[in-house]
């Protein structure tokens, strides 16, 4: 049994909306260790963060999933814009909210990032000593070299950056946002122009709260973000759960090698999208993450 509270908190003027999942039962301690949870790029909390947060609450943690600024039920403009710096700031404020909640032990805080949020949780952990443990599930961890491999080479990356900067200039001049689909089988401009069942299947990720749109002006900040360089600045105990069949395992290996603190990596089975909502991948990941936080929070 778990309890869920709809919560709001401020992030530099934007009101963010989240779900706080709390352990149920009368035998629970007055304050539980807290974990902030976030998921893939462009995602809303309903896609995978809620699932992981609830499962952590079942294991005794107070777990907060939330919509980033400009996404889902949260406020802020421009909408559906992938801004790493803004998301890192949001995580910092989410932790501040969580630490101050009466059901949470503010001295026992952890962070869980799934896919792209692994980069953002890591960035915050690198300068936020409140984080006592970091966990990354199916992490998307990139730098310039990995982006070139993932996006078709240096010329293709440069073209996306150019297009993104042009879109940003139009937004600055007109306040109009140029959107393309996140996932599409027919639109070559889509951020991911191929079929991905998780995002296109209404029984999985194609939920009404997720509009499947990507602000083109997001490309420069996304493609120039170097998450691998964060690793030497992270001293907290860190767990990575990944698969050779998931996204860019080379990024996970390089990031893990560079970590400055205690570290562990669990190689298991499954595709990238299996870790979002499929079994046994979700249970394998949650069990490993809960045990990691049990040792370190």
N, C-alpha and C positions, 0 to 999 in steps of 0.2 A: 504494500500500500504506500502510495505517495500522495502528497498534496501539491497542488499547483496554484500559484498566485500570479495574476497579471500585474506587472509592475512597470513603473516609468521612472526615468532618471534623466538628469541633464548631462549633455555632452557639448560644452562650449556653445550653448544657446539652442541646440537642437534637443527636443524631447524624444528620448529613445524608449521604445516599448519592448518589454521582454516577458519571458515566463520563468518564474523562480520555482523550481521543483524541490520540494522538501521531503525528507524522510518522514514516513508515517509511523504511527504507534505511540503509545504513552510511555514506553520504556526508553525512548530516545533521549539522549542528553539535551540539555537546554540549548546548547549551541553546537552546530555541526560544522565540520570543515567545509569550506566553500570552494566551488570550481566554476570558472567562467568558461563557457563552451561556444564555439563558433565554427561555421562550416565553409563550404566552397565559395569561390568568387561568385559574385552576383546573387548569392543565395539569400533566402529569407529563413527565419528560424524554423519554419515548418518543414523544410526539406530534409535536414538531418540533425541540426543542433538540438531540437526538441527531443528527438529520439535518444540521443546520447545523454542529454541532461536527465531525462526521466530514468534511464537505466542506471545512471550514477546515483540518483536519489534512492532508488531501490537498494543500493549498496551502502547507504548511510551518509551520502554527501548532499549538501545544499548546492544545487547546480543551476546556474543562470544561463539561459539562452536568450538572445535578443536580436532585434533587427538593427543593423548599422544605420548611421545617418544617411538619409535618402533612400532607404530600402524598406519594403514591407509596411508595417504599421508605424514605423518611426517617422519623425519629422525631418526636415532638412532638405535643402536644394543644393545642386541639381539632383534629380532622382536617378537611381540606378546607374551611378557613376562609381567605377572601381578606383578608389583613391587609397592606396596603401597607407599614406600618412594619416589620413582621416580615420581609417579603420583602427590604426594603432592607438590613436587618441581615444576613440570610442571604447576600446578594450580597457584602457587605463581608467576611464570614468565608470565603466561597468564594475571593475574591481573595487573602486571606491564605494560605489553603492552596495555591493555585496558585503564588503568588510563592515559596513555600518548597519547591516540588517540585524535585528535582534535574534534571529534564528541561526546566525552564522558566527563562528569563531573567527574574528578578523585577523588573528595571528596564524591561521592555518588555511592559506589560500593557494589554489592551484589553477592551472590554465590548460585547457584542452583545445587544440586546433585540428580540424579535419580538412584535408586537402589544402586549399590556398590559405586558410586561416592559420595553418602551421607557420607560415611566414610572419603573419601579423602577431600571433601570440609570442613567437620567438623574439620579434622586435621589441615588444613591450617587456618581456622578461629580461632582455639584455640591460635594461636600465630601471627596472622596477623590483626592488628587493622584497616587496611584499609577497612576490611569487616564491613559494617554497618548493614547488614541483611543476615540471612542464611535461606534457604528453602530446605527441603528434601522431595522428592516425592517417594512413595513406597520404603522407604529406607531399604537397606540391612545393618544392623548394628549388628556386631557380636563380641563375645569374645570367650574365650576358651570353656566355657560351651555351648554356642550356636553352635559353630562349631561341638562339639561332637554330639549334637542332629541332626544337619543338615547333617553330613557326616558319620553316622552309628556307632558312639561310639568312645571311646578313642583309642581303638586298631586300628580302621580303620583310624583315624586321624594320629596316630603315623606311620602307614604304608605309608600313602601318604607323610608325612614329610620325611621319610626315602628315599622313591623313588625320591622325589624332590631333596634331597641333593645329591643323587647319580647322578642324571641328571646334577646338577650344577657342580659336580666334572668332569664329562665327558666334559662339555662345557669349563671349565677352561683349561682342558688338550688338547682338540681337536678343540675348537671353533664350534663344532657341537651341534645343539639344538635338543633335543628330543621333538617332538610334538605329541599331541593326539588331537582329535576333541574337540571343546568346547561342542558341542551337537551331540549325535549320538544315534540311536536306535539299533545299532548293535555292537558297539565297547565298551566293558565294561570299557576300560581305559579312556573313555571320561570324561571331567570335569563334565558334566551333562549327564549321560548315560540313557537318556529317551527321549521320544518324546516331543518337545516343538514347537508348530506350528510357533510361532513368529520367531524363529531362522532357521527353516527348510523351511519356505514358502517364495519363491522368491517375492511374492507380499507384504511381510512384512519385515522381517529382513535379509533374505538370499540374500543380495545384493552383487554385485561383489567386492565392497570395503572391505567386511568383509570375511576373509579367513576361518573362522570356525576352528581355530587351537589354541591350548593352549600349552605353553611351560611347560613341566612337572616340570622344576626347579622352577616354580612359587609357588608350593604348600607350602613350608615352610614359606615364607613371608606372604602369604595369610592366612594360618591357624593359625599363631601365632600373627596376628594383632588384637589388642584389641581396638576397636572403642568405646565401652561403657565407657571406662576409660577417654575418651576425654571430656565427657559431663560437668563435673565440671569446666573445663577450658574454657568453651564457655560462654561468657557474652553477646554476641550480641543477639538481638531479633531473635528467631528461630521459624520457622513454620514447622511442620511435617504433610504431607498428606499421609494417609495410609488406609488400609482396613484389616479387620480381615481375609479375604480370600487371602490376598497377603502374601509375604514372611516374615517370622519370626516377626509377630506383637509384640511378647514378647520383642524382641530387641528394637523396637521403644518405647515401654512403659518404659523400663528400662532407655533408653537413655534420653527420655523426662523427666523422674523423676529426673535425675541427672543434668540437665542443670542449670547453675548458673545464667543465665539472663532471661529476659522476654521470655515466651514460650507459644506456642499454638499447639494443635494437632487436626486435622480435620479427623475424622473417616468417611469414605465414603464406597462405594461399588465397587467391582471389583477384579479380580485376578491380580497377579503381572504383567503379560504381557499385561493386558488391559491398564495399565498406560503408556505403551510405545507408543501405536499407535491407541488405540480404543476410540470411543466415547460412553458415555459422559465423560469417565474418564479423558482424556487429557484436555478437556475444564474445567472440575471441578477443576483439579489441577492447570492449568494455571491461572484461575480466582483467585483462593485463593492465589497463589504465587504472582501475580501482585498486589493484594490488600495489601499483607504483605509488599512487597517492597515499595508500595506507602505510607505506614505509617512510614517506617523506613529509607528509603534512602534519 
